[in-house]
Amino acid sequence: MSDLGPVLVVTNLDDPTADVVISELHDRGVPVVRFDSGDFPHALSVTATITSNGVEGTLSTPSRTADLTQVRSLYYRRPSGFTFPHLDEQDARFAVAQARYGLGGVLASLPGCLYVNHPHRIGDAEFKPSGLAAAVAAGFRLPPTVITSDPDAARSFIKKHAPVIYKPLSAPLYRIDGVSCTVEVAEVGAVDIDEAVSGTAHLFQQRIEKTADVRVTVIRDRVFPVRIDSDLLDWRTDYSRLCYSVVSPPPGIVDALHAYLARFGLVFGAFDFAIDREGQWWFLECNPSGQWYWLESETGLPMLQAMADLLERKMR
């Protein structure tokens, strides 16, 4: 890998955070090759060989070509999936699999590349039970939590730990009247549980009587904690009602943040906490691909500089 090599930015077409990062890298004279998985194969091509030195070859877009041995870092930002709409269902399924394990496998194997974050490590960390177990191991406080497909177990948990909230284990979009919607966090009672719970896995968690939320963005060794005040159960449902302030983490939190990221081999994470009435921080989740730039606009924290330094591989 050469320090003069490009940064690959793998993201979808509409990504304002990637836009500002790329602009900052351009201002620094750092070459960037941006593409989306959905560009393959019509506007993205790859040729790679496996040698004694690892993967060698090129990746090309209509305007850029990257030497795979010279990529200094890869910024992986929720790209769209592979699609082959011109093929029938069976052929498309085959083509998607080949693209995922072919192009995806090459991108996951670049020699000397710094991944922010590595797509496989992102996949590992996105399993919520794994993340919650890692949080406990790292030393965070975790609200009582159960993952179950048993309605009786869900009712028993709710009766014991009320008030309780329901959280989706993943967040696929639902389309309601043609509009994309997410499944919101919501408080539930034992009377709300019926046999439909047996249809799949569900996560229930004791609701913390919180005074505020905290989003902590970690960019390698840089930690940016922001308190978010609102009267919302889930602050992500209405950004217009949020107030932001920079805070200092309680003792032990920073070490736990780094221990958590090390557990998954990550260099970036967006952590969410609830602060209770005693001022204790309770771990809610860590998003290995979370948004962060809007917080710089609200607080002035130098997060863009930290991310660009990381991708440039600039030593502070």
C-alpha positions in Angstrom: 0.0 0.0 0.0 1.2 3.5 -0.9 0.4 6.6 1.1 -0.3 8.2 -2.3 -2.9 5.5 -3.1 -6.6 6.3 -3.3 -9.4 6.0 -0.7 -12.2 3.9 -1.9 -15.6 5.1 -0.7 -18.3 2.4 -1.1 -21.7 4.0 -0.7 -25.1 4.7 -2.3 -25.8 7.6 -4.5 -27.6 9.7 -1.9 -25.1 10.0 1.0 -24.5 13.5 2.3 -22.0 12.3 4.9 -19.9 10.6 2.3 -20.1 13.8 0.2 -18.5 16.0 2.8 -15.9 13.4 3.6 -14.9 13.1 -0.1 -14.8 16.9 -0.4 -12.5 17.2 2.6 -10.2 14.5 1.2 -10.2 16.3 -2.2 -9.2 19.5 -0.4 -6.3 17.6 1.1 -5.2 16.3 -2.3 -6.1 12.7 -1.4 -7.3 10.7 -4.4 -10.8 9.2 -4.0 -12.6 6.5 -6.0 -16.3 6.4 -5.1 -18.7 3.7 -6.2 -21.8 1.8 -5.2 -22.3 -2.0 -5.2 -25.3 -1.3 -7.3 -23.1 0.1 -10.0 -21.8 -3.4 -10.8 -21.5 -4.5 -13.5 -22.9 -1.8 -15.7 -20.7 1.1 -14.3 -18.1 -0.8 -12.3 -15.7 -3.5 -13.3 -13.0 -5.5 -11.4 -10.2 -7.7 -12.5 -8.2 -9.4 -9.7 -5.6 -12.1 -9.4 -4.5 -14.0 -6.3 -0.7 -13.9 -6.0 1.9 -14.7 -3.3 1.5 -11.0 -2.2 -2.3 -11.3 -2.0 -4.9 -9.7 -4.3 -3.6 -7.7 -7.2 -5.6 -6.1 -10.0 -7.8 -3.1 -10.8 -11.2 -1.7 -10.1 -12.6 0.7 -12.6 -15.5 3.2 -12.7 -16.4 5.4 -15.7 -14.0 8.1 -14.4 -11.4 6.3 -12.1 -9.3 3.2 -12.0 -7.8 2.0 -8.7 -4.8 -0.3 -8.3 -6.0 -2.8 -5.7 -2.5 -3.1 -4.2 -2.3 0.7 -3.6 -5.6 1.3 -1.8 -4.8 3.2 1.4 -8.3 2.9 3.0 -11.8 1.8 2.3 -14.8 3.7 3.7 -17.8 1.4 3.7 -21.1 3.4 4.0 -24.2 1.3 3.4 -24.0 0.7 -0.3 -27.1 -0.5 -2.2 -27.3 -4.2 -3.0 -26.5 -5.9 -6.3 -29.3 -6.0 -8.8 -29.7 -7.6 -12.2 -33.2 -6.5 -13.3 -32.6 -7.7 -16.9 -32.3 -11.3 -15.8 -35.0 -13.8 -14.8 -35.4 -14.6 -11.2 -33.1 -17.7 -11.1 -30.4 -16.2 -13.2 -30.5 -13.0 -11.1 -30.2 -14.9 -7.9 -27.1 -16.7 -9.3 -25.6 -13.4 -10.5 -26.2 -11.6 -7.2 -24.4 -14.5 -5.4 -21.4 -14.4 -7.8 -21.2 -10.6 -7.4 -21.4 -10.7 -3.6 -18.7 -13.4 -3.2 -16.6 -12.2 -6.2 -16.5 -8.4 -6.0 -17.4 -8.4 -2.4 -14.7 -10.9 -1.6 -12.1 -8.9 -3.5 -13.0 -5.7 -1.7 -12.8 -7.5 1.7 -9.2 -8.7 0.9 -7.2 -5.6 -0.1 -3.6 -5.9 1.0 -2.5 -3.2 3.5 -5.9 -1.4 3.3 -7.4 0.3 6.4 -11.1 -0.5 6.6 -13.6 1.9 8.1 -15.2 -0.5 8.8 -14.4 -3.9 7.2 -17.7 -5.1 5.7 -17.5 -8.5 7.4 -16.9 -6.9 10.8 -19.9 -4.7 10.2 -21.9 -7.7 9.5 -20.8 -9.4 12.7 -21.5 -6.3 14.8 -25.0 -5.8 13.3 -26.3 -8.9 15.1 -27.9 -7.3 18.1 -27.5 -10.2 20.5 -23.8 -10.2 19.7 -23.6 -6.5 20.3 -25.4 -6.7 23.6 -23.2 -9.6 24.8 -20.1 -7.6 23.8 -21.4 -4.6 25.7 -21.7 -6.5 28.9 -18.2 -8.0 28.4 -16.8 -4.5 27.8 -18.2 -3.3 31.1 -21.3 -1.3 30.1 -24.5 -1.3 32.1 -27.2 -3.1 30.0 -31.0 -2.9 30.8 -32.6 -6.3 31.4 -33.2 -7.8 28.0 -34.8 -10.9 26.5 -34.9 -12.2 23.0 -37.7 -14.7 22.5 -40.3 -16.2 20.2 -42.3 -17.5 23.2 -45.4 -15.4 24.1 -45.4 -16.7 27.7 -41.8 -15.8 28.2 -42.4 -12.3 26.8 -45.4 -11.8 29.2 -43.4 -13.0 32.2 -40.5 -10.7 31.3 -42.8 -7.7 30.9 -44.5 -8.4 34.3 -41.2 -8.7 36.0 -39.4 -5.7 34.4 -42.1 -3.2 33.5 -42.0 -0.7 31.9 -40.7 -2.6 28.9 -40.1 -1.6 25.3 -40.1 -3.6 22.1 -37.2 -3.1 19.7 -36.7 -4.7 16.3 -33.6 -6.9 16.1 -33.0 -5.4 12.6 -34.6 -2.5 10.9 -36.0 -3.4 7.5 -38.2 -0.8 5.8 -41.9 -1.4 5.6 -43.9 0.2 2.9 -47.3 1.6 4.1 -49.4 3.2 1.4 -46.4 3.4 -0.8 -44.3 5.2 1.9 -41.1 3.6 3.4 -41.4 3.4 7.2 -39.3 1.9 9.9 -40.5 -0.1 12.9 -40.3 2.3 15.9 -39.3 1.5 19.4 -42.5 1.3 21.5 -43.5 0.5 25.1 -45.5 -2.7 25.5 -47.6 -4.3 28.2 -48.3 -8.0 28.9 -51.8 -7.5 27.5 -50.2 -6.5 24.1 -48.6 -9.9 23.7 -50.5 -12.5 21.7 -49.6 -15.7 19.8 -48.2 -13.7 16.9 -45.0 -13.4 19.0 -44.3 -17.1 18.2 -44.0 -16.2 14.5 -40.4 -14.9 14.8 -37.8 -13.6 17.2 -38.5 -10.4 19.2 -36.4 -8.3 21.6 -37.9 -6.8 24.8 -36.0 -4.6 27.1 -36.7 -2.7 30.3 -37.2 0.9 29.6 -34.8 3.1 31.4 -36.3 6.1 33.2 -34.0 8.5 31.4 -33.3 12.2 31.6 -31.5 12.3 28.3 -29.8 10.3 25.6 -26.2 10.3 24.5 -24.7 9.6 21.1 -21.0 8.8 21.3 -19.2 8.7 18.0 -15.8 7.0 18.1 -13.4 7.5 15.2 -10.4 5.3 16.1 -8.9 7.0 19.2 -11.1 10.1 19.0 -14.2 10.1 21.2 -17.1 12.6 20.6 -19.9 12.4 23.2 -23.0 14.4 22.6 -25.9 14.7 25.0 -29.4 14.7 23.3 -32.2 16.2 25.3 -35.8 15.6 24.3 -39.1 14.2 25.6 -39.1 11.4 23.1 -38.8 7.7 23.8 -36.8 7.3 20.6 -35.1 10.6 19.7 -34.6 9.5 16.1 -38.3 9.9 15.4 -38.3 13.7 15.4 -35.0 15.6 15.0 -36.7 19.0 15.2 -37.3 18.4 19.0 -33.7 17.7 19.9 -31.2 19.8 21.8 -27.5 19.0 21.8 -24.6 19.6 24.1 -21.1 18.2 24.4 -20.6 16.2 27.6 -17.8 14.2 29.3 -18.2 10.5 29.7 -18.3 9.0 33.2 -15.2 7.0 34.4 -14.7 3.8 32.6 -16.9 4.6 29.6 -14.0 5.5 27.2 -12.1 2.3 28.0 -15.3 0.3 27.5 -16.0 1.9 24.1 -12.6 0.9 22.8 -12.9 -2.6 24.3 -16.3 -3.0 22.5 -14.8 -1.9 19.1 -11.8 -4.1 19.5 -14.1 -7.1 20.1 -15.5 -6.7 16.6 -12.3 -5.3 14.9 -13.9 -1.9 14.3 -12.3 1.5 14.1 -15.6 3.5 14.0 -18.8 3.2 16.0 -21.9 5.3 16.8 -22.9 4.3 20.3 -26.3 5.2 21.9 -26.8 5.5 25.7 -29.6 6.5 28.0 -28.8 8.6 31.1 -30.9 7.7 34.1 -31.9 10.0 37.0 -28.8 9.1 38.9 -26.6 10.1 36.0 -25.6 6.5 35.1 -25.1 5.6 31.4 -27.0 2.6 30.1 -25.9 1.0 26.8 -28.5 0.7 24.1 -26.7 -0.1 20.9 -23.7 0.5 18.7 -24.2 1.1 15.0 -21.0 0.3 13.0 -22.3 2.3 10.1 -24.1 5.1 12.0 -24.6 8.7 10.9 -22.5 11.4 12.6 -21.9 14.5 10.5 -25.1 16.3 11.5 -23.7 16.4 15.1 -20.7 18.4 14.0 -23.0 21.0 12.6 -24.9 21.1 15.9 -21.9 21.1 18.2 -18.8 22.2 16.4 -16.9 19.0 17.3 -14.2 18.3 14.7 -15.6 15.0 13.6 -15.0 15.5 9.8 -11.4 16.3 10.5 -11.0 13.1 12.5 -12.6 10.9 9.9 -10.6 12.4 7.1 -7.4 12.0 9.2 -8.3 8.3 9.7 -9.0 7.7 6.0 -5.9 9.6 4.9 -4.0 7.6 7.4 -2.6 10.8 8.8 -0.7 10.4 12.1 -1.8 13.1 14.7 
